[in-house]
């Protein structure tokens, strides 16, 4: 059990449009919380309650249970007021901020042996006040089921299915107003990793998505193939990705290897081909050299990128070089 307190001061008061939600404004904010956890045999109970200067309250409480030696269960409940202001809070949530949200989450893990692993979760959530792109109280749900099969130490198969139902504004062209409709999104993933030798590894991934909102349906797919070669002081990796998405709302995310300390989580949108080559060489115990060349090609687009990063062609390439010296 413990207590936290944070006071934030700003030299210039923050101003905000309060017509849509009770967002923070002013030059000072204070928030305090009490957190706890209790472990008894196969049970772990944890949680936190908080209150901010605006008197907005938030609470999160959960329980983890080891039902059987090979079955684990988790349940988490959360309730954040719309006027709870926490600038640095990273509590369990559906949105990107910890306010205007209520939710209940169940998770399950079953591992009968070393070859099979099954996981699933189901989540309900509700927003009582207006928010970005949702001009009215709304609710939704999400659930996921995944299965992993490991035949040996060199081969792994993963299968995922997820359904999301979330509220979002839709413009009614007849009366020119925004109406809140639920958007249903189905995601399918298939991933196979194969360690061919001690030096060569192959990774294949397929992602499919189907969305339906206000009578409009859209299909999305992306196929990725990685080849990774590691030997002594150097490593080499490459990827070819073929993708097709109909708009930004149906973008697909995929992690991409990069130079040290740079996380590349790309949002694939439009239709086209993306590839990269990444080379790493360890000169000695302190110096490591990276070079990455990447290329994007979309024949259906007249320009790639936005703003100052936009190019007036259907393809774009970049080169990144990094030398790391551990002092």
N, C-alpha and C positions, 0 to 999 in steps of 0.2 A: 504494500500500500504506500502511496506517496501523493504529494501535492505539487502542482506546477503553477506558475504565475508568469504572465508576460505583459509588459506594457510597451506600446509602440507610440512614438511621437513623430510627427511630420512637420517640417519647416513651412510647408505650404499646405493649407487644408485641401482635402480631396473633395471634389464635387461630383455628384452623380445624378442621373435621371432616375427619380424615385417612382416614376409612373408605372413601371413594370414589376418591380420587386423591391423589397426593403434592403437595398444595398447600403454599404457603409459610406458615410460622408463625415467630414470633420478633420481634425488634426491630431486626434488622440484616440487610442483604443486600448482597453484592458481586458484580459481574459484569464480566468483561473480554472483549474480542474482538479479533480480527485480521481486517481486511478487505483485499481486493485486487482489482485489475482489470488486464487486459492486452489490448492491441489490436494485432492483426497483420493487415494487409491487410483482408480482408472478415470477420474473426473478432474477436469481443469476448468474453473470458472474465472472469467476475467471481464474487465469492463472499465469504463471511464465516464464521468459526468462533468460537464463544463458549463460555465456561464460567462457571457461577455458583458462589456460595459453597457450595451443596449438592453440588458436583461434577457437577451435571447439565450435559450438553454439548449443543450445537446447531451445526448447520452448514447452509449453503446455498451451492450453487454452480450456475452457469448459463453458457450460451453463446448468443450471438446471431450468426447467420450470414446474410450476404447471398449466397444461392445464385446468383441471377441478378439483373440490374438491376431486375427487377420482382417478385422473390420473396424474402421474408425468413422466416427460421426462428429460433425460440427454444426452448431446452430448459432447465428448471430442476429441480434435485433438492434436497430438504430433508429433514432428519432432526433432530427435536427430542426430547430425552429427556423423560420424564414429570416429572422433578425439576429441570428447567431453569426458573429463576425470573428473568424479565425483566419488570419492571413497565411499562416504557415502550417495549418492543420492538414494532416494526411490520413485522417481516419477512413475506415471502410465506407465507401460511398459509390453511387452510380454516376454522379456528375463530377465536375472538376473542382467543386467547392463544397465545404461542409455546412450547408444550410438548406432550408426548404426541402427536406427529404425525410421520408419514413420508409423503412424497409425491413424485410425478414429474409434470411439466407439459410439454406440447408446444404451441407456438403457431405459426400459419402466417398469412402475409399475402401476398396476390397482388393486384397492381394493374396490369393490362395496359395501361390508358390512363386518361385523366382522367374517364371516364364510369363505369367499373366498378371495384368494390373488393370483394374477397372475403377474409374473415378466419375463422379457426377455431382452436379449441383443444381439447385432450383432457387430462384430469387424473385421476390415480389417487391415493388417499390411504388411510392406515391409522392407527388408534388402538389402541395396544397395551394401554393401561390404561383403567380405568373413567373416565367423565366424565359431565357433566351430561346427563340424559335418555338416556344409553347405558350400561347397567349390564353392560358386558362388552367384551372386545376386538372390534373391528369394522372394516370397511373399506367404501369406496364409490368412486364415480367420477362424473365430470361432463364433458360435452362441449357445445360450442356451435358453430354455423355461422351466419354472417351475410353478407348481400349488400347492397351499396349501389349504387344507380343514380342518377346525376346527369345528367339530360337537358340542363340548361342551368344557368345561375347562379341561376335562380329556383325550380327544382323538384328535390326530392330524395326518393327512395323507399328505405326501409330494411325489410328482412325478416330476422327472427331466429328461430332455433330452438335450444332448449337442453333437455337432459335431465340430470337429477340423480338419483343413487341414493345415499341416505344412510341410515345406521342410526339407529333411534330405538326407545325403549321402547314396548311395547304391553301393556296389562293383559289377561291371560288370565282371563276371568270364571269359568272352570270351577275353576281352582285358586287364584285371587286372587294371582297373582304377575306380575311384569313380565318380559316376554320381549323380546329385541332382534330387531326385524324391519327389513328394508330398505324404505324408502319411495321409490317411483319418481315423479318429478315431471317433466312435460313442459310447457314454456313456449313460446308462440308470440307474436311481436310483429309488428305491421305499422304502419309510420309513414310519413306523407306530409307534407312541408313544401312550401308553395307561397307564394312572394313575388309577390302579385298586382300590386302597384305599389311604388313607392319608400317608400310610407307604410303599406301594408296587407300583413300576413302571416297566412296560415292554417296551422294545424298540426292534423293528425288522427292519432290513435293508437288501436290496438286491441290488447288483450292477452287471451290465452286461456291457461288452465292446466288440466292434467288430472293428478290424483294417484291413486296406487294403493298401498295398504298393507294387508296382512293380509286380503285379499279384499274390501276396501272401496274403491270408486272415487268420486271427487268431481270436479266440473267448476266452473270459475271463469271469469268474463269481466269486462272493464272496457272502456268506450269513453270516450274523451276528445276534446273538440273545443276548440281554442284559437283566439282571434281577437286579434291584436296590431296596434295602430295607433300609429305614431310620426310625429310632425310637429313639427319645430323644438324648442320648449322643453317639450313635454309628450308623454307616452306613455300609452296606455290598453290594458289587456289583460283578457281575461275567459276563463273556462273553464266548460264543463258536462261533468260526469263521471257516467256511469251505470255502476253496478257491482253484482256479485252474487258473494258468496263464502259458503261454507257454514260456515266456522269460522275461528278465528284462525290456525291452521296453514296455511291456504290464502290468506292475505292477499296483496294485490298492492301493489307500491310504484310510486309515480309522483312525479317532481319537480314542484314547483309554484312559480311566480314569487312573490316576496314583497318586502318592504321591504329596504332595504340592510342587509347583514351578517346577514340572517336566512335560513337554509337551511331550506326546507320540503320534506321527503321523507316524504310521507304513506303510511301503511299503510291501504289500503282493506280493510275487512272488513264482513261482513253484506251487506245489500242496500239500495240507496237511490240518492239523487241528491245530488251535491255541486257547488256553483258558487261563483265568486268574481268580484269586480271589483277591479282594481288601477289606481290612477291615480297618475301621477308628473308633477310639475311643477318645472322648474328656474327658480327665481325669478331667479337671477343666477349668476355664476361660482362663488359660495361656498355658496349656500343652495338646498337641494332639499327638496321636500315630497312625502310619500307618504301615501296613504290606501287602505286595503284593507278590503273588506267580503266576508265569506265566510259561506256557509250550507250546512248539512248536514241532509238530510231522509231518514229511514228509517222508512217506515210500519209495518214489521214489528217494530220495536223499541219497547219501552215506556220505555227510558231510553237516553241517549246519554252516552258517556264513562264514566270510572271514578273512584272516590275522591271527593275534594273537587271535581273538575271534572265530576262527573256531574249531568245534568239529567233530571228526571222527565217528559220529553216525547220525542216521536219526532223532534224537530228542534232544531237549535241554530244560532245565528248569532253572529258576533263582528265587532268593528270595531277596526282597528288604524291608528293615526296616528303618523307619524314626520316630524320635521324635522331635517335634517342641515345643520350649519353647518361648513364647512371653514375653519378658522382659518389 
